[in-house]
Amino acid sequence: MKLSSSVNSVSPSITLQFNQRVLEKLARGEDVIKLTAGEPDFPTPEPISEAAISAIKEGKTKYTASAGIAALREKIAQKLAKDNNLSYSAEEIVVSNGGKQAIYNSLKAILEPGDEVILISPAWVSYEAQVKLCDGIPVYVKAFPEDAYIPKLSKIEEAFSERTKAIIINSPNNPTGSVYPEEYLKELSELLKKHGIIVISDEVYEKLAFDEKHVSIASFEGMKELAIVINAFSKAYSMTGWRIGYLAAKKEIAKAVTKIQGHSTSNVNTIAQYAALKALDVETGYMVKEFIIRRDYVGNRLKEMGLKFFFPKGAFYFFVDIRDYLGKGIKDSFEFCVALLEKAGVGMIPGSAFNAEGFIRLSYASSIEELEKGLDRLEHFMKTL
């Protein structure tokens, strides 16, 4: 049987593959430190879980509107106005099965076959795959650690062609931890308005901007017409398994996405929607404080090891340069991560997953104790190379 060309054009998620390898080893009782997935180790805050239990007991277990329950969409609109200076109505909000579905449905709504989408490299692994699955063509613009992984506007403009339909940006960034400054985003917004390019702004790590304020590109004058804002409850509220995210966009796009969702997954799990409704009232600053402590600890340890890295300003990742350690029995970042897992019992993600060969991604969404063990093993492993 021949599968579709769009499916054949993409590979399985390397991040999920490595995370699954680690989970399988842990299930077998092997001593493995998991620094792979972008998943906070904190339990979902109790008020959120209690809200879900209450929803079940109250019989809130039936279908909802495909775009989500009205109360949640209204509260998201209020949150965007308060936190992000964005003016959206409830009709311009679509609740999705995680941020990932929100991005996919957005691309499906706007792309024609052959349309180009600008991606900033290093880029989250699913951007390229989703563009291809929607019959689009990914076009990469490289960002460099010496520029704090902020892509040069001149390079972005050079990448534009008559087929360019959109650009995807992600700040705070996975995998680099970069945060785009307000002035840069303002200049980027002017460039996009000049060319009429849609921007899909992935803001799922917005609550994890440590050193400077998170700013949404959609907040600049005239950008509502061109912006699709993506967010989710996974990272900020430690709700990864609840699978609930959302997008905000002008009504034309929101209606198109609702139509797609109505024919694919219908509504998001009803109980998770009521949990998310409560989440917007829950304070999670304690998680942010702990992530900053972990970031500082990991940064100091990597510095002591003599490794090159960009000190992250947000999210919970370090993107570590291992190019000096390749070519001596280990040819690339994939082989490096396989060896690190098999020989040292530490799971990390190869940079090749993010279109950035020669790097590895370390997630510090684990306890200090786990990070200490993992970094001790990494240090010993590096000495054997």
N, C-alpha and C positions, 0 to 999 in steps of 0.2 A: 504494500500500500504506500502510495506517495503522499507525504505530508505537504502542507502549504509551504510556499517559498518563504513567507514571513516567519513562520515558526523555525524552519531550517536555518534561517539567517542568524538566529540568536543561540547563545550557549546558556546552560543552567547557571544560576547565581553562584559565583565562587564563594561569596561570603556565607551563604547558607550551606554550601557544600562543606566548607571548613568547620563551620559551627556544628553541623551534623556529625562530622567525624569526631569532634571533641565530645559531643553528647553521647555518642555510641561508646566511646572509651570510658566515659564516666559511668555509663549504665553497666559496663562490664566490671566496674570496680577498679579501674586503672587510676593511677595518681596523675591527674591532668589539671593544669591551671587554664581556665577559659578566659582568654583576653581577646575573643573574636567578635561576638555579636554586640551591636549597639543596643544593649538592653540593661537598663538600670537594675541593680541588685536589690533595691528597696522594694518592700511589699507595696502593692497598691494601697494608698491611704484608706484606712478603715471606713471613713464616712462614705467613700465612693462604693466600696463593696456592700455596705449596709443599704445604700440606695438601690443597688441591684437586687438585693434580697427582698427589699420592700416592694419593688416593682413586681417581682414574681408573686409575692403573697397577695398583692392587690390585683392580680390578674392582667397586668400589663404585658401580655405575652403574645399579642396578635400582630398582624401586619400593620405597618404604618405607611404614610406617604413615602414614595421612593426617595424623595429629597430629605426625609427625616422628619421627626415630630416637630410641630410648630414651635413648642416651647424651647427646644434645644436650638433651633435655627435663630430664633429671636434673641436668645441669650448669647449665642456666638456673635451675632451682629452687634450686640451691646459690648461684648468683650473687645471686638475689633475697633470699635469707636473709642473706647476707654484706653486700651493699651497701645493701639497702633495708629490712631488718628485716621481711621478708615471709615468711610460712610457707605455701608451696605445695608439693604433691607433684608428681612428674612427670606424673601423670594429670590435673593441673589446668593443664598447660601445653600450648598448641597452637602449633606452628611454622607460620608463614604466608608467603605470597609478599609480603614487605614488611609494614611497619606498616599500610599502606593497606588491604590485604586483611583484616588482623586487625580493624580498625575496622569495615569493611563487614560481615564475618561476625558480629561482635558485635551490630550493629544488626539484622541479619537474624534473629538468634536471639531477640531480646527484643521486637521491635516488632510490634504489631498495626496494621492500617490506621487512620490517624487519631491514633495516639499522638503526643504532643509530646515533642520533645527540646530542651532548653535549650542554646543555643550562646552563647559569649562573644565579642562583637564588639569589635575586629577578630578574625576567625576564619579559620583555614586554609581554603582554597577548597574542599576536598573534603568537609568536614563536612556542609555544607548539601546538596550533591549526593547524598551517600550516604544521608542521612536520607530525602530525597525518593525515591530509588531503592528504599528499603525501605518505601515508603508511609507514612512518618512526616511530621510537620509540624515544621519548624524554628522555634523561638521565640528571638529574640535578646535578650540582655541586654548593654547597652553598657558598656564599660570605657573610662576616659579617661586620657590621658597624665599629667594632674595628680595622678592616683591611682596612678601607676606601672603603669597598665593592670591594676590589681587590681579586679575587679568588686565592687561593694558587696553584702554579703550580703542587705541589705534589698531590693535590687532583684531579686536572684535569687529570694527568697521570694515577692515580688509576682508574679513571672512564673509561679509554679506554678499549675496548674489540676488538675481531676480527671482530665485526660487526660495529664498529665506523666508520662512513663515514665523518662526519663533526662536526664542532663546530661553534656556533654563538656567536660573541662578539659584544658588543654595548658600544662605548665610544665616547663622553660623554654619560652617561647612563640614560635611562628611566627604572625604576622610581627613582633611587638613587641619580643621579647627580654626580656619580663617574667619574673620568677621569683616564684612564690607563696610567701610566708613560711610557716614551720611553724605558727605560731600561727593564721594565717588558715585554713590547710588544716584544722586541728583544729576550728575554729569551723564551717567549711563541712561537715565530716563530721558534726557534731552536727545541723546543719540537715537534712542528707540522711537521717540516721537517723530524725529526727523525722517526716519525711514519707514515708519508705520509697522514696526516689528512687535509682535506679541511677546510678553515676558511671562513665563511660568515661574513664580517665585516660591521656592520650597523653603518654608520658614518653620519646619517642625522642631528645630532646636532653639527657637527664639528665646525661651526662658533660660537658656544656658549660654547667654552672652555675658562673659565675666568682666572684661576690661573696658568695654565701651558699649553704649546703648545699642540695642537692636533697632534698626529702622527698616520699615517695609518700603520697597520701591513704589508700591501702589499708593503711598501717601503723598507723592508729589503731584503738583497740579497737572491735570490732563492725563494722568496715568491710569485712571480707572477704566478708560476705554480700551487700554492695551494689556492690562494686568490680570493674571489669574493667580490668586494667593492660595497657597497650599499650607495646611497645618494639620496637626494630629494631637491626640492625647497620649500617645505611646511614650514619648521621652519625658515630657514635663511632669506627667502624673504617674509614671511607672505603670502604664497600662498596655504594654506591648501585645499581650495575648487577647485583649479585649477587641482589637481590630476596629478602631474607630478614628476617623479623621474627617476632614472637611475641606471644601474649597469655597472661595468667595470670588465672584466674577459678575460682570454686567449681566443683566437678565437674559440676553440672547444666548450667551454661553451657558449660564446656569440651567436654562431650560433644555438646551441640547444635551448637557451632561445628565440631567434628570431623565431624559428620554432613553439615553444609552443605559443608564443604571436600571431603569424600569424593565428593560428587556434582557438584562444580564443577571443581576443579583437581587433585584427588587430593593427592599429597604435593608438598612443595616440592622443587625440583631437588636430587637426592640429593647431588651433588658440592658444592653450595653449603652443604648442611647440615654436611658434614664440615669445610668451611672455617670455618663459624660456630663449630663445636665448638672449633677451634683458636683462633679470635679471642678467646674468653673467657679465654685465657691470655696475651694480647698486651697490653703496656703502650702506651697511646697518649697519655700525658701530654705528649709533645712537640708533638702537634697542639694541645692545649689552650693551651699556652704561646704558640704562634704565633698562635692566634686572639685571645688577649688583646692581643698586640702590634698586630695588625691592627685590632682594635676601638678601641684607644686612638688609633691613627693616623687612622682614619676619623672618630672623634669630634672630634678636634682640627681636621681639615680642614673638616668641616661647620660647626663653631663659627666658624671663621675666615670662612666664607662668609656667616655671619649666618642660617643656616637653623635652624628650630625642629625639635627631635627629642627623643625619649626615649633616654637613654643606656642601652643594653641591659645586663642583668645575666646574660644567658645566650643560648644559640643563636648564630647568626652573621648577624644582620640588624639594620639600622637602619630604623626606620619614620619617615620624614621628612615633615613637614608642609609642603605646597606650596600651601595655600589662598590665601596672599597673592599667588600668581603666576597664579591662574586668573581667567578672565573677560576677558582682554585678548588675544583671538585663540585662546586655548586654554581650552576650557570645562570640562574635567574631567581626572582623573588618567590616564584611558586615552589621551586625545589628547596629554597631556603626555609620556607614555612613548613613544608613537609618534613624536612630534617629536624627542625626545631620541635615539631610535635612528636615525632617518632623517637628522637634521641633524648630530648630534654623534657618532654611532657608539657609543653606550653603551646597553646593555640593562638595564632595571630593570622592576619589576612595579608596575602601578597599584594603588592602595589599594582601588579598587572591587572587585578580585578577592577582597578580604578583608572585604567589607561595610563599608568605611571610606573613603568618597570624600574626596578632598582630601589624600591621602597617597600616598607611593610607598615601595616596599620595596627597599632596597639590600642585596644579599648581599655580605658581606665574606669569603666562602669562596674568595677568590682571592689571589694573591701580592701583596705590597706593591707590586711594580712595576706590576702590572695595576691595582691600586687607585689608585695615583698617577696613572696615565694617565686612568683613568675619572673621577676626581675633578677633574682639570685640565679635562677636557672638560665635565663637569657645570658647573663654575664659569664657564667661558666661555659655555656655553649659557644659564645663568641671567642673565647680563649682557645677553643679547640680548632678553630678555622685557620 
